[in-house]
Amino acid sequence: MKITSAEAGKLLKSMQSDINSIIYLESQMREFSAASTEDPESNRPAYDYEAVQKELAEKEKAIRILKHAINKFNTETKVPGFDMTIDQMLIYIPQLTARKSKLDGMRSRLPKERRNSFSMNIIDYSYANYDIARAEEDYQKVSEELTRAQLALDSVNSTKKITVDL
């Protein structure tokens, strides 16, 4: 089967949802209660231990195969416009996001800011020890790079195909 990384992600979520459903149903069927005056067989839910375990094992194996294919794809596929593979981009994007957040705080301050003082007689000031205009420029560059990286990764994930033998 050939699917995109985006489709593979959706398939993984669906497969995990199926497993969760089986586990929930199993929890409802594997034990039951009956009053001492009732015949337990009349309350016994339909439950086939062997069949449920086999179904879970098959679905778990399919998830392992799919995740391995995604991981292999991520480590081998270069993102156009970047000298990085997908797995490197998955590290790079959060790094850019953190840098953007830090620079946002740095660009959003005054060169001299009054601090809260515990004493009425002393006024403390906090001074920026960097060029705020430069922080603004760097913020803009990082924002643009982040957008470019996200769009490039989205493009690869929605166009390049992964081969999976499920």
C-alpha positions in Angstrom: 0.0 0.0 0.0 1.2 3.5 -0.8 0.1 6.4 1.3 1.3 9.8 2.3 2.7 10.5 5.7 -0.4 12.6 6.5 -2.6 9.6 5.6 -0.4 7.3 7.6 -0.9 9.5 10.7 -4.6 9.4 10.3 -4.5 5.6 9.8 -2.4 5.2 13.0 -5.0 7.2 14.9 -7.8 5.0 13.5 -5.9 1.8 14.3 -5.3 3.0 17.9 -8.9 3.9 18.2 -9.9 0.4 17.1 -7.5 -1.1 19.8 -9.0 1.2 22.5 -12.5 0.1 21.5 -11.6 -3.6 21.6 -9.9 -3.1 25.0 -13.0 -1.3 26.3 -15.4 -3.9 25.0 -13.2 -6.6 26.5 -13.3 -4.9 29.9 -17.1 -5.0 29.7 -17.3 -8.7 28.7 -14.4 -10.4 30.5 -16.1 -10.4 33.8 -19.8 -10.4 34.8 -21.9 -10.5 37.9 -24.8 -12.7 38.8 -26.9 -12.8 41.9 -26.7 -16.0 44.0 -30.3 -16.7 43.0 -29.6 -16.4 39.2 -28.1 -18.9 36.8 -24.7 -17.4 35.8 -25.0 -18.8 32.3 -28.1 -16.7 31.6 -26.0 -13.5 32.4 -22.7 -14.6 30.7 -21.8 -12.1 27.9 -20.4 -13.4 24.6 -16.6 -13.3 25.0 -14.0 -15.3 23.2 -10.7 -14.7 25.0 -8.5 -16.3 22.3 -10.2 -14.3 19.5 -9.9 -11.0 21.3 -6.2 -11.6 22.1 -5.5 -12.6 18.5 -7.3 -9.5 17.1 -5.4 -7.2 19.5 -2.0 -8.8 18.5 -2.8 -8.4 14.8 -3.7 -4.8 15.2 -0.7 -4.1 17.4 1.6 -5.7 14.8 0.0 -3.5 12.0 0.7 -0.4 14.1 4.4 -1.5 14.6 4.7 -2.0 10.9 3.1 1.3 10.0 5.1 3.3 12.7 8.4 1.7 11.4 7.5 2.7 7.9 6.8 6.3 9.0 10.0 6.4 11.0 12.1 5.0 8.1 10.4 7.6 5.8 11.1 10.4 8.3 14.8 9.5 8.5 15.4 9.0 4.8 13.3 11.8 3.2 14.8 15.2 2.7 12.6 18.3 2.9 13.0 20.5 -0.2 14.6 23.8 0.6 16.2 22.5 3.8 19.3 20.4 4.2 17.4 18.2 6.6 15.4 15.0 6.8 11.8 15.0 8.2 13.0 13.7 11.5 15.5 16.6 11.8 12.7 19.1 10.8 10.6 17.6 13.6 13.3 18.8 16.0 14.0 22.1 14.1 10.4 23.4 14.2 10.1 23.2 18.0 13.5 24.9 18.3 12.3 27.7 16.0 9.1 28.0 18.0 11.0 28.3 21.3 13.3 30.9 19.7 10.4 32.9 18.3 8.7 32.9 21.8 11.9 34.1 23.5 12.4 36.9 20.9 8.8 37.9 21.2 9.4 38.7 24.9 12.7 40.5 24.1 11.2 42.7 21.3 8.2 43.6 23.4 10.0 45.4 26.2 11.1 49.0 26.8 14.8 49.9 26.9 14.2 51.0 30.5 11.4 49.6 32.6 10.4 50.5 36.2 10.4 47.5 38.5 8.2 47.0 41.5 10.0 48.2 44.6 9.7 47.0 48.1 10.8 50.4 49.4 9.0 53.6 48.9 12.3 55.6 48.8 14.1 53.6 46.0 13.0 53.2 42.5 14.6 50.3 40.6 14.8 50.1 36.8 15.5 47.2 34.5 17.5 48.0 31.4 17.7 46.0 28.2 21.2 44.8 27.7 20.7 44.2 24.0 19.4 46.1 20.9 15.6 45.8 21.0 15.4 46.7 17.3 17.7 43.8 16.5 15.5 41.4 18.6 12.6 42.6 16.5 14.5 41.9 13.2 15.5 38.5 14.5 11.9 37.8 15.5 10.7 38.5 12.0 13.4 36.3 10.5 12.6 33.4 12.8 8.9 33.8 12.2 9.4 33.6 8.4 11.8 30.6 8.8 9.2 28.8 11.0 6.5 29.4 8.5 8.7 28.3 5.6 9.7 25.1 7.5 6.1 24.3 8.5 4.9 24.7 4.9 7.7 22.6 3.5 7.1 19.8 6.0 3.3 20.0 5.3 4.0 19.7 1.6 6.2 16.6 2.0 3.8 15.0 4.4 0.9 15.5 2.0 2.5 14.6 -1.3 5.3 12.0 -0.9 4.2 8.4 -0.6 5.3 5.8 1.9 5.2 2.1 1.0 3.7 0.0 3.8 3.0 -3.8 3.7 0.0 -4.2 5.9 
